[in-house]
Amino acid sequence: LNGILCGPRYVKDYSLRRKNSVEFDPAPRDFRLAMGFGIMPTRRGLVPLELVWLVLLILGLSSSKYREMPFIMFKKLLHPS
């Protein structure tokens, strides 16, 4: 689910698919063999990953039960019992 929402999306690039196009193809050869000609990845997914981390941080800080969790984990890493 995370890969679908936050992973790159792929679009068809019209200028690469035209006959006698002078558009430069920046993708490596292995990518072209796997994905096909004219398919380009976008820079971001449907939901930016930074937004997911920000929402998780806000949810973690808003609840007192989860607010202490990083400190407890750090304490247990220093002194395992």
C-alpha angles and dihedrals in degrees: 000000000000091000092051095048101037104025124096120279123220126229134183113250109215096198092057092049096053120102114251091013119166092202113131115237107220095184120103121249095253091054090051092050092051101039104030133237119312098016114125129182120235122231096242139029129233092282119029112241091227089062091053091052091047093052091048091049093050092047091048094050095044095060118067091209092059096037092075095045098091091050092049092049092049091048092050091049091054095044112023115192 
